[in-house]
């Protein structure tokens, strides 16, 4: 009898182990499916955003077309000649001159909307690539001049650094910071533009503060700033660093579209003297 009970107990334990293994397998499959679903959602999200923009644009164009179409219908009279029904139908189906003008306007609006949608797609793609290429402490190096919205140095937050290697040792006289105007931005705002920023020059002991500036989003898209720090007027630099201290309110990222350094090439005949000794390094 005891042998039979032990056999039943062993059989029951084996069944429990099998059930437990099946449960673990089910949990593992569910976790894998969850990861796959998340990955697919990340891939499809940009496409869904672009489709939403195109859908809204199509609805706006359709509503604009309905508002602008004009149909000329003759007034009713008792002496109406029923033999002219065919010409009337032709008049109703033909486009007036005003409709032709509206059609050309609609075509222009459609082209503009298509260009904006393409710019949005390019901006999303390039912003993703910029965010992935960011280094520690928000430092990036190198960039071609921008040609359309979205082609910029983009870094998380409102603080970042960009190091620039000059072709020759130079004495810095002016700098130019460039950002897109609000009229070109797809959102109508440029709160991702830099606000306060410093220009630092690299020396053997560290970085020297050349000057401090503030970019104004209500001014020209391309703004040039004069270096007023007289202590660096005779000091040449091989490398400079653009240090962004704040932006105009965007909580997620800051964009720099173009930054240029102006000055004159340092000549061997120039006397630098002991200028480095009296400059504070960072």
N, C-alpha and C positions, 0 to 999 in steps of 0.2 A: 504493500500500500504506500509506504514511504517513497519507494522508487517511482511509483506512478505520479505522486505529488511533485517530486523533484523534476520529473520529465515535463509535467505541465507548467511548472514554474519556469523552467529553462526555455520552453517554447514561448511562453508569454514574454519573457525578457528579450528573446530574439525578435519577436514581433514589434516590441516597443523600439528596439534599436533601428529596425527597418523604417518604421514610421518617422523616427527622429531624423534619419538620414534624408528621407524624402522632404521633410519640412526644411531642413538646411539647404537642400538643393533648390527648393522653391524660392527661399529667401535670396539665394545667390542669383538666381535668374531674374528676380524682380529688381535687385540692385543694378544688375547689368543693363536691363531695359531702361531703368531710370537714367543712367548715365548716357545711354545712346539717345534717349529722348531730349535730354538737355543739350547735347552736342548738336543735334538736328535743329533745335530751336534757335541756338546761337547763329547757325549758318543761314537760317531762313529769315531771321529778324530784319536784316538790312533790305532784303528783297521785298518784304511786306511793307516796310516804310516807304520804299520807292513806289510801290504799287498804290499805296494810299495817296501819295502826293499826285501821281498821275491821275488817279480817280477823281480827286477833288478838282484838279485842273480841267478834266474833261467835263465835269458837271458845270463848272463856271462857264466854259466855252459854250456848252449847250444852252444854258440859261441866257447868255449874252446873245446868241443867235436868235432864240425865240423872241427876245425883246426887240431886236432890230429888224426882223422881217416885216415888210409892208406889202399888203395885197390890195390892189385897187378894184373895188366892186362898184359897178354903176348903180345909181339910184333907180328904184322901181317906178314905172309910169304905166298908165293905162294904154297908151299907144305903143307899147313895146312890140317890136317886130320879132316874132318867134323864128323868123328865118335866119336870124343872126346868132343863133345859139352856138354854133361852131366857132365863130370868131371870138365870142365871149369866153368859151372854154380855153381858147388859145391865149387870150389875155390873162386869164386867171393863172395859167400854168407858166407863163413867161416871166422872166425876171426883169424888174425895173432897173433903171440906172442906179437908183439909191441902193437897191439890193446888191448890185454888182460891187459898189463901193464898200458896202458892209462886208461882203464876202472877202474882199482884199484885206480889210482890216482884221477880219477873223483869221485869215491865213497868217498875217503878221503876228497876231496874238498867240497863235498856235506854235509858230516857230520860236517865239520868245519863251513860251512855257516849256517847250521841248529842250531848249538850251539850258533853262534853269534846272530842269529835272536831271539833265546830264551833268551839270555842275554839282548838283547835290550828290549824285552817285559818286563822282570823282572825289568830292570832298570827304564823304564817308569812308571811301576806300583809303585815301591818303592819310586821313586822321587816324585810322586804325593802324596803318603802318608806322606812323610817327610815334604813337603811344607805345607800340611794341619795341621800337628802337631806342627808347629813352634809357639813359644810363643812370647810375646812382647819383643822387643829389640834383637830378634834373639837368644834367649837362649833356649837350649835343655839340657836334662839330660838323661844319660844312653845309652849304645849301645853295641851290641854283636860284636865280631871281624868279619870283612867282609870275604866273601868267593868268591865273583865274582863282576865284575864291576857294580856299581849302588848301592851297599849296603854301604851307608856312611851317616855321618851327613851332610845334605844339608840345607843351609840357603840362603835366598835371599841376593844379593849384595856381597860385598867383606869384610864386617865386621860382626863379631858375637862373641858370648861367650858361652863356655861350662863349667859348674861347675861339678867337680868330687869330690865325697866323698871317702876318703881313709878308708881302713879297720881299720887302727891304726894310731895314731899320729906318724908322721914320719918327719925326716930331709931329705929334698930333695937334691939329688946329681946330677941326670941326668934326662932328659926327652927324649922320642922317639916319633917322628911324622911320620906317615906312609901314603903313597898315592900309587895308582896303577901306574905302568910304562906306558909310551906312547904306548908300543907294545901291551898292553892288552886293551887299550882304543878303543872303537868302532869308535871313530872319529879320532884316530891317534894323538890327542892332549890331554894335561893335564893342560890346562890353568885355570881350576877350582881349582887347588891345592892351598893351603895357601902359602903365601910368608912371610911377617913379622908377628910375633906373640909374645905375652907376656905371661909369667906364673905368676899368682898372687896367694898368699896364704891368706886364710881367718883368720883374727884375731878378737878379741872382738870389736875393733874400726872400722873395715872395711877390705879392701884388701891391702896387702903389695906386692909390686913388687919384685918377686924373681929374674927374669932375662928376657932379651930380646933375641930373636933368629930370624933367617931367614932360611926358608926351600928352598933348591935349587932343581928345577925340573930336572936339568941336572946331579944330583948326584944319589945316591942309593934311591930306593923307600922307604926304612926304614932308617931314619936318627936320630942318637942319639946326643944330645947336652948336654954339661957339664955346670952345674951352676957355674959361676965364681964370683957371688956376695958373697963376704966373710961375709957380714953383716947378711946373713941368714943361715950360715953354722951350727949354733947352735940353730936355731929356729924351733920348730916342728909345723906341720900344720895338722889339721884334714880334711880340704877341700882346694882344689886348683881350680883356674879358668884358663882355656885356653882362651885367648883373641886374636882373629884373627883380624889383622889390615889391611891386603890387600891380594889379590890373584895374580895370574900370568896373568891376563888380561881378564878373563871371565866376560862379562858385567852383567850377570843375577844371577849367584849363585856361591857358594863356597862349596867344598866337603872336609870332613875330614874322612878318612877311619879308622884310628886307632891312639890313643894317649895313651902313657904309662908313668907312673911316677916311677922313680927309686930312692931309698934311703935306709935308715935304720930306723928301728922302734925306736922311742924315748923311752928310759928307765928312770925309776924314779931316777936312780943314776946319769943321765946326769944333768949337771948344765946349766940351761938356763939363769940364772941371770936376768939382766934388759935389755935383748936384744930388747924386743918389744918397749922400750921407744925411741930408736934411729932410728927406721924404719919409713919411710914415708908411710902413708895409702892413699888409693884411694877411 
